């Protein structure tokens, strides 16, 4: 039987699940609200906390949780930096798509 330590706690599991896919739910909600045109520019400011939370969750998972990549290898800070850069470009793309769809609809 495996001896569980703090790295196997529910909190680190949550951080791991969040940076992998739970961030999608608030992002989709913001895109939906933007496309429907219910709110203007202030709604777009919510992308910043989503981006910060994604990067922070990945950092905590790597630094304190002994995180793993999606392929099962142990994560390094280089992986965290790569994830942060990809997250920035993805969020910028999602913002551009939501603004573009808003003008179409």
C-alpha positions as CSV (number, residue, x, y, z in Angstrom):
1,X,0.0,0.0,0.0
2,X,1.3,3.4,-0.9
3,X,2.2,5.8,1.8
4,X,0.4,9.1,1.0
5,X,2.0,12.4,1.7
6,X,1.0,16.0,1.3
7,X,1.7,15.8,-2.4
8,X,-1.2,13.4,-2.9
9,X,-3.7,15.6,-1.1
10,X,-7.0,16.8,-2.5
11,X,-5.6,20.3,-2.8
12,X,-2.8,19.3,-5.2
13,X,-5.2,17.1,-7.1
14,X,-7.5,20.2,-7.6
15,X,-4.5,22.3,-8.8
16,X,-3.6,19.6,-11.2
17,X,-7.1,19.2,-12.5
18,X,-7.5,23.0,-12.8
19,X,-4.5,23.7,-14.9
20,X,-5.3,20.7,-17.1
21,X,-9.0,21.3,-17.9
22,X,-11.2,23.0,-15.2
23,X,-10.2,26.5,-16.4
24,X,-12.2,25.8,-19.6
25,X,-15.5,26.3,-17.8
26,X,-15.1,30.0,-16.8
27,X,-13.3,30.7,-20.2
28,X,-16.3,29.3,-22.1
29,X,-18.7,31.3,-20.0
30,X,-16.8,34.5,-20.7
31,X,-16.7,33.7,-24.5
32,X,-20.4,33.0,-24.5
33,X,-21.3,36.3,-22.7
34,X,-19.0,38.2,-25.0
35,X,-20.5,36.7,-28.2
36,X,-24.0,37.3,-27.0
37,X,-23.1,40.9,-26.4
38,X,-24.5,41.2,-22.9
39,X,-21.4,42.9,-21.6
40,X,-18.8,45.0,-23.1
41,X,-15.1,45.6,-22.3
42,X,-15.2,45.0,-18.5
43,X,-16.2,41.4,-19.2
44,X,-12.9,41.0,-21.1
45,X,-11.0,41.9,-18.0
46,X,-12.0,38.5,-16.5
47,X,-9.5,36.8,-18.9
48,X,-6.7,38.2,-16.7
49,X,-7.6,36.3,-13.5
50,X,-8.2,33.1,-15.6
51,X,-4.8,33.4,-17.1
52,X,-3.1,34.1,-13.7
53,X,-5.0,31.3,-12.1
54,X,-4.0,28.8,-14.8
55,X,-0.3,29.7,-14.5
56,X,-0.4,29.8,-10.7
57,X,-2.0,26.4,-10.5
58,X,0.6,25.0,-12.8
59,X,3.4,26.6,-10.8
60,X,2.0,25.3,-7.5
61,X,1.7,21.8,-9.0
62,X,5.3,21.8,-10.3
63,X,6.9,23.6,-7.3
64,X,5.1,22.1,-4.3
65,X,3.0,19.2,-5.6
66,X,5.6,17.2,-7.5
67,X,3.5,17.5,-10.6
68,X,3.7,15.4,-13.8
69,X,3.3,16.3,-17.4
70,X,0.4,14.8,-19.3
71,X,2.8,12.1,-20.6
72,X,3.6,11.0,-17.0
73,X,7.1,12.4,-16.7
74,X,8.0,14.7,-13.7
75,X,7.5,18.4,-14.5
76,X,10.2,21.0,-14.4
77,X,10.2,24.7,-14.3
78,X,10.9,24.7,-18.0
79,X,7.6,22.9,-18.5
80,X,5.9,25.5,-16.3
81,X,7.4,28.4,-18.4
82,X,6.3,26.6,-21.6
83,X,2.8,26.2,-20.2
84,X,2.7,29.9,-19.2
85,X,3.7,31.0,-22.7
86,X,1.2,28.7,-24.4
87,X,-1.6,29.8,-22.0
88,X,-0.9,33.5,-22.9
89,X,-1.2,32.8,-26.6
90,X,-4.3,30.6,-26.1
91,X,-6.1,33.3,-24.0
92,X,-5.2,35.9,-26.6
93,X,-6.6,33.7,-29.3
94,X,-9.7,33.0,-27.3
95,X,-10.2,36.8,-26.9
96,X,-9.8,37.4,-30.6
97,X,-12.2,34.6,-31.5
98,X,-14.8,35.9,-29.1
99,X,-14.5,39.5,-30.4
100,X,-14.6,38.3,-34.0
101,X,-17.7,36.2,-33.3
102,X,-19.3,39.1,-31.6
103,X,-19.0,41.2,-34.7
104,X,-20.5,38.4,-36.8
105,X,-23.5,37.7,-34.6
